[in-house]
């Protein structure tokens, strides 16, 4: 009993301390240190799990991806928002999401991924909604500032892919609404991959869910669960893109259509690891036949939303870029 009481006291004390902690100073995006990935610097988004099969095409890419990473600020709640000079946290971000997710785009896009004062994971669970909203607003203010800096200093009119995962998709949705939805910048939007959060068609006025693998100016979104999982209310009316056949109508994609999943060691790309089917706001996959992976002992494959479909995403973005550029050329003729 005393241990339970001690835990409760410590939890209350920790939350109170976080509530009283000052919000970290905002970043200066003129400083390359405040970017997890930039085309002109060496970073984890440059890495390739297979240097024979894949190549880093950032030097010659004619389009950009603006990637918003998911939550890596977890554990003890020191403050509601992370500090950008937290080296340990930055290393964790780089060696997980930047390496495993942002790298998927380096074959055909110049990769831009800002660091930002991300909100602690507890914003999605706390009963203190006021603090949670404030923390997410702080995080988004950085993402917005980074995107504006990117537009003013890096973009130079090139077409844009927006990509994100989890908390990053919370911010990507706002970014798309504020900068692209019914705005002139929409003409530069190739496609958006905003996974790991329930995104609904009604979240946008003019940006539609993608319905096929070549469509442009649209968005893809998915949340991966083990086959047969019952969707939670959280996913009601959410769009569920099948990341193997890029449809939303529930068409089944068999395992042979999965060209390659990226394992956690960032060395092995395994073909035909999972199938996929969209189902009531989520994507079902049968449990991969991999021994010793704790992830697959649970039903929610959230952290593997990109890894399971790594090669499919990589090749799909190249396909949509080609279609976008062809459309632009045809419009000129």
Secondary structure, DSSP 8 states (H G I E B T S, - for coil): -HHHHHHHHHHHHHHHHHHHS-------TTSGGGEEE-TTS--GGG--S-TTT----TTT-SEEEEEE------SS-S-SB--TT-HHHHHHHIIIIIHHTGGGGTTTSEEEEE----B-GGGGT-S-HHHHHHHHHHHHHHHHHHHHHHIIIIITT-EEEEEEETHHHHHHHHHHHHHTTTSGGGGGEEEEEEESS--BGGG-SS-EE--STT--SEEE---EEETT----GGGTTB----TTT--SS---B-GGG---EE-TTSS-EETT---BEEETTEEEE-----TT-GGGGSSB-GGGTTGGGHHHHHHHHHHHHHHHHHHHHHHH-
